[in-house]
Amino acid sequence: MAKKKGEGFQSAAGLIRYFDAEDEKALKLSPWLVIALIIATVVILEYLTMFYPAG
């Protein structure tokens, strides 16, 4: 089978256009907020497993 040469660029251009359009409506979170939420989740889960063990 022969491959089409321009196929990769066209599909990449469509993805770029899609993500640019969705970016305006997306929920914007600071990277530091995401890190803080992850750390808080880990701390809460560790606390719960320490004081409320399974079984």
The first five atom37 places (N, CA, C, CB, O) and aatype in JSON, in Angstrom:
{
  "aatype": [12, 0, 11, 11, 11, 7, 6, 7, 13, 5, 15, 0, 0, 7, 10, 9, 1, 18, 13, 3, 0, 6, 3, 6, 11, 0, 10, 11, 10, 15, 14, 17, 10, 19, 9, 0, 10, 9, 9, 0, 16, 19, 19, 9, 10, 6, 18, 10, 16, 12, 13, 18, 14, 0, 7],
  "atom_mask": [
    [1, 1, 1, 1, 1],
    [1, 1, 1, 1, 1],
    [1, 1, 1, 1, 1],
    [1, 1, 1, 1, 1],
    [1, 1, 1, 1, 1],
    [1, 1, 1, 0, 1],
    [1, 1, 1, 1, 1],
    [1, 1, 1, 0, 1],
    [1, 1, 1, 1, 1],
    [1, 1, 1, 1, 1],
    [1, 1, 1, 1, 1],
    [1, 1, 1, 1, 1],
    [1, 1, 1, 1, 1],
    [1, 1, 1, 0, 1],
    [1, 1, 1, 1, 1],
    [1, 1, 1, 1, 1],
    [1, 1, 1, 1, 1],
    [1, 1, 1, 1, 1],
    [1, 1, 1, 1, 1],
    [1, 1, 1, 1, 1],
    [1, 1, 1, 1, 1],
    [1, 1, 1, 1, 1],
    [1, 1, 1, 1, 1],
    [1, 1, 1, 1, 1],
    [1, 1, 1, 1, 1],
    [1, 1, 1, 1, 1],
    [1, 1, 1, 1, 1],
    [1, 1, 1, 1, 1],
    [1, 1, 1, 1, 1],
    [1, 1, 1, 1, 1],
    [1, 1, 1, 1, 1],
    [1, 1, 1, 1, 1],
    [1, 1, 1, 1, 1],
    [1, 1, 1, 1, 1],
    [1, 1, 1, 1, 1],
    [1, 1, 1, 1, 1],
    [1, 1, 1, 1, 1],
    [1, 1, 1, 1, 1],
    [1, 1, 1, 1, 1],
    [1, 1, 1, 1, 1],
    [1, 1, 1, 1, 1],
    [1, 1, 1, 1, 1],
    [1, 1, 1, 1, 1],
    [1, 1, 1, 1, 1],
    [1, 1, 1, 1, 1],
    [1, 1, 1, 1, 1],
    [1, 1, 1, 1, 1],
    [1, 1, 1, 1, 1],
    [1, 1, 1, 1, 1],
    [1, 1, 1, 1, 1],
    [1, 1, 1, 1, 1],
    [1, 1, 1, 1, 1],
    [1, 1, 1, 1, 1],
    [1, 1, 1, 1, 1],
    [1, 1, 1, 0, 1]
  ],
  "atom_positions": [
    [[0.83, -1.19, 0.0], [0.0, 0.0, 0.0], [0.87, 1.25, 0.0], [-0.94, 0.0, 1.21], [1.9, 1.3, 0.68]],
    [[0.47, 2.21, -0.74], [1.21, 3.46, -0.8], [0.66, 4.43, 0.23], [1.15, 4.08, -2.22], [-0.55, 4.49, 0.47]],
    [[1.54, 5.18, 0.83], [1.12, 6.17, 1.83], [0.95, 7.53, 1.16], [2.15, 6.26, 2.99], [1.64, 7.86, 0.19]],
    [[0.03, 8.31, 1.68], [-0.14, 9.68, 1.2], [0.84, 10.56, 1.93], [-1.61, 10.18, 1.4], [1.01, 10.43, 3.15]],
    [[1.49, 11.46, 1.22], [2.54, 12.27, 1.84], [1.99, 13.39, 2.73], [3.43, 12.87, 0.77], [2.56, 13.65, 3.79]],
    [[0.92, 14.04, 2.35], [0.45, 15.21, 3.08], [-0.52, 14.89, 4.2], [0.0, 0.0, 0.0], [-1.06, 15.81, 4.82]],
    [[-0.77, 13.64, 4.47], [-1.81, 13.26, 5.43], [-1.49, 13.69, 6.86], [-2.01, 11.78, 5.39], [-2.39, 14.15, 7.56]],
    [[-0.26, 13.57, 7.33], [0.11, 13.92, 8.69], [-0.07, 15.38, 9.01], [0.0, 0.0, 0.0], [-0.55, 15.73, 10.09]],
    [[0.31, 16.23, 8.1], [0.21, 17.67, 8.33], [-1.25, 18.11, 8.43], [0.92, 18.44, 7.22], [-1.59, 18.93, 9.28]],
    [[-2.09, 17.58, 7.58], [-3.5, 17.98, 7.6], [-4.17, 17.55, 8.89], [-4.24, 17.38, 6.4], [-4.95, 18.31, 9.46]],
    [[-3.89, 16.36, 9.36], [-4.52, 15.92, 10.6], [-3.99, 16.71, 11.79], [-4.28, 14.41, 10.82], [-4.75, 17.01, 12.71]],
    [[-2.71, 17.06, 11.78], [-2.15, 17.88, 12.86], [-2.78, 19.27, 12.85], [-0.63, 17.98, 12.72], [-3.05, 19.83, 13.91]],
    [[-3.0, 19.82, 11.68], [-3.62, 21.14, 11.58], [-5.03, 21.11, 12.14], [-3.63, 21.64, 10.12], [-5.47, 22.06, 12.79]],
    [[-5.76, 20.02, 11.9], [-7.11, 19.9, 12.44], [-7.11, 19.82, 13.95], [0.0, 0.0, 0.0], [-7.98, 20.4, 14.6]],
    [[-6.15, 19.11, 14.53], [-6.05, 19.02, 15.99], [-5.7, 20.37, 16.59], [-5.0, 17.99, 16.4], [-6.25, 20.75, 17.63]],
    [[-4.8, 21.09, 15.96], [-4.43, 22.42, 16.47], [-5.64, 23.33, 16.45], [-3.27, 23.03, 15.64], [-5.89, 24.06, 17.41]],
    [[-6.4, 23.3, 15.37], [-7.59, 24.13, 15.27], [-8.61, 23.73, 16.34], [-8.22, 24.01, 13.88], [-9.24, 24.6, 16.94]],
    [[-8.77, 22.43, 16.59], [-9.72, 21.95, 17.61], [-9.31, 22.43, 19.0], [-9.8, 20.42, 17.59], [-10.15, 22.94, 19.74]],
    [[-8.05, 22.28, 19.36], [-7.62, 22.66, 20.7], [-7.61, 24.17, 20.88], [-6.24, 22.1, 20.98], [-7.82, 24.64, 22.0]],
    [[-7.37, 24.95, 19.83], [-7.45, 26.39, 19.94], [-8.88, 26.83, 20.2], [-6.91, 27.06, 18.67], [-9.12, 27.76, 20.98]],
    [[-9.84, 26.18, 19.57], [-11.24, 26.55, 19.74], [-11.72, 26.17, 21.14], [-12.12, 25.85, 18.67], [-12.48, 26.93, 21.75]],
    [[-11.3, 25.05, 21.66], [-11.73, 24.6, 22.98], [-11.03, 25.36, 24.1], [-11.48, 23.13, 23.13], [-11.55, 25.42, 25.22]],
    [[-9.87, 25.91, 23.82], [-9.08, 26.57, 24.86], [-9.79, 27.78, 25.45], [-7.75, 27.0, 24.3], [-9.61, 28.08, 26.63]],
    [[-10.6, 28.47, 24.66], [-11.27, 29.67, 25.15], [-12.34, 29.34, 26.19], [-11.9, 30.43, 23.99], [-12.6, 30.14, 27.09]],
    [[-12.96, 28.17, 26.09], [-14.05, 27.79, 26.97], [-13.6, 26.95, 28.15], [-15.1, 27.05, 26.19], [-14.38, 26.69, 29.07]],
    [[-12.37, 26.52, 28.14], [-11.9, 25.56, 29.13], [-11.73, 26.2, 30.51], [-10.58, 24.94, 28.67], [-11.48, 27.4, 30.62]],
    [[-11.87, 25.38, 31.52], [-11.6, 25.81, 32.89], [-10.1, 25.98, 33.05], [-12.16, 24.79, 33.92], [-9.33, 25.07, 32.76]],
    [[-9.68, 27.13, 33.51], [-8.26, 27.41, 33.64], [-7.84, 27.3, 35.1], [-7.92, 28.81, 33.07], [-8.35, 28.01, 35.97]],
    [[-6.89, 26.4, 35.37], [-6.37, 26.21, 36.71], [-4.88, 26.5, 36.71], [-6.65, 24.77, 37.22], [-4.17, 26.16, 35.76]],
    [[-4.42, 27.12, 37.76], [-3.0, 27.36, 37.92], [-2.28, 26.04, 38.17], [-2.73, 28.36, 39.08], [-2.82, 25.17, 38.86]],
    [[-1.09, 25.87, 37.61], [-0.33, 24.63, 37.9], [-0.07, 24.45, 39.38], [1.0, 24.65, 37.15], [-0.05, 23.32, 39.87]],
    [[0.12, 25.53, 40.11], [0.35, 25.45, 41.56], [-0.89, 24.96, 42.29], [0.79, 26.8, 42.12], [-0.79, 24.25, 43.29]],
    [[-2.07, 25.34, 41.8], [-3.31, 24.87, 42.41], [-3.45, 23.36, 42.2], [-4.51, 25.61, 41.81], [-3.88, 22.65, 43.11]],
    [[-3.11, 22.87, 41.03], [-3.19, 21.44, 40.76], [-2.23, 20.67, 41.68], [-2.85, 21.14, 39.28], [-2.6, 19.64, 42.24]],
    [[-1.01, 21.18, 41.84], [-0.03, 20.53, 42.72], [-0.54, 20.55, 44.16], [1.34, 21.24, 42.63], [-0.41, 19.55, 44.87]],
    [[-1.1, 21.66, 44.6], [-1.62, 21.77, 45.96], [-2.78, 20.8, 46.18], [-2.07, 23.2, 46.25], [-2.88, 20.2, 47.25]],
    [[-3.65, 20.64, 45.19], [-4.76, 19.69, 45.32], [-4.26, 18.25, 45.4], [-5.72, 19.84, 44.15], [-4.81, 17.44, 46.15]],
    [[-3.23, 17.93, 44.63], [-2.66, 16.58, 44.68], [-2.05, 16.31, 46.05], [-1.6, 16.41, 43.58], [-2.27, 15.25, 46.64]],
    [[-1.28, 17.27, 46.56], [-0.66, 17.1, 47.88], [-1.73, 16.98, 48.96], [0.29, 18.28, 48.19], [-1.6, 16.15, 49.86]],
    [[-2.77, 17.8, 48.89], [-3.85, 17.73, 49.87], [-4.55, 16.37, 49.81], [-4.85, 18.86, 49.65], [-4.9, 15.81, 50.85]],
    [[-4.76, 15.86, 48.62], [-5.39, 14.55, 48.48], [-4.54, 13.45, 49.08], [-5.66, 14.24, 47.01], [-5.05, 12.57, 49.77]],
    [[-3.23, 13.5, 48.84], [-2.32, 12.5, 49.41], [-2.33, 12.58, 50.92], [-0.89, 12.69, 48.86], [-2.37, 11.54, 51.59]],
    [[-2.28, 13.78, 51.47], [-2.26, 13.94, 52.93], [-3.56, 13.41, 53.54], [-2.07, 15.43, 53.31], [-3.52, 12.72, 54.55]],
    [[-4.68, 13.72, 52.94], [-5.97, 13.26, 53.46], [-6.05, 11.73, 53.4], [-7.13, 13.88, 52.66], [-6.49, 11.1, 54.36]],
    [[-5.63, 11.15, 52.29], [-5.67, 9.69, 52.18], [-4.74, 9.0, 53.17], [-5.31, 9.27, 50.77], [-5.09, 7.96, 53.74]],
    [[-3.56, 9.56, 53.37], [-2.64, 9.0, 54.36], [-3.21, 9.1, 55.76], [-1.28, 9.71, 54.29], [-3.08, 8.17, 56.55]],
    [[-3.83, 10.21, 56.08], [-4.47, 10.41, 57.39], [-5.55, 9.37, 57.6], [-5.05, 11.83, 57.51], [-5.64, 8.75, 58.66]],
    [[-6.39, 9.19, 56.57], [-7.49, 8.24, 56.7], [-6.99, 6.8, 56.86], [-8.4, 8.34, 55.5], [-7.55, 6.04, 57.65]],
    [[-5.96, 6.43, 56.11], [-5.44, 5.08, 56.25], [-4.72, 4.87, 57.58], [-4.5, 4.76, 55.1], [-4.66, 3.75, 58.08]],
    [[-4.19, 5.93, 58.15], [-3.49, 5.82, 59.42], [-4.48, 5.63, 60.58], [-2.61, 7.07, 59.65], [-4.26, 4.81, 61.46]],
    [[-5.55, 6.38, 60.57], [-6.49, 6.36, 61.68], [-7.71, 5.45, 61.46], [-6.95, 7.75, 61.96], [-8.39, 5.09, 62.42]],
    [[-7.97, 5.1, 60.23], [-9.08, 4.2, 59.91], [-8.57, 3.07, 59.01], [-10.25, 4.98, 59.21], [-8.87, 3.05, 57.82]],
    [[-7.81, 2.13, 59.56], [-7.27, 1.05, 58.72], [-8.38, 0.13, 58.2], [-6.24, 0.23, 59.5], [-9.41, -0.05, 58.84]],
    [[-8.14, -0.44, 57.05], [-9.12, -1.37, 56.45], [-9.13, -2.68, 57.21], [-8.8, -1.62, 54.96], [-8.08, -3.15, 57.65]],
    [[-10.29, -3.25, 57.36], [-10.42, -4.58, 57.95], [-10.36, -4.55, 59.39], [0.0, 0.0, 0.0], [-10.46, -5.6, 60.04]]
  ]
}
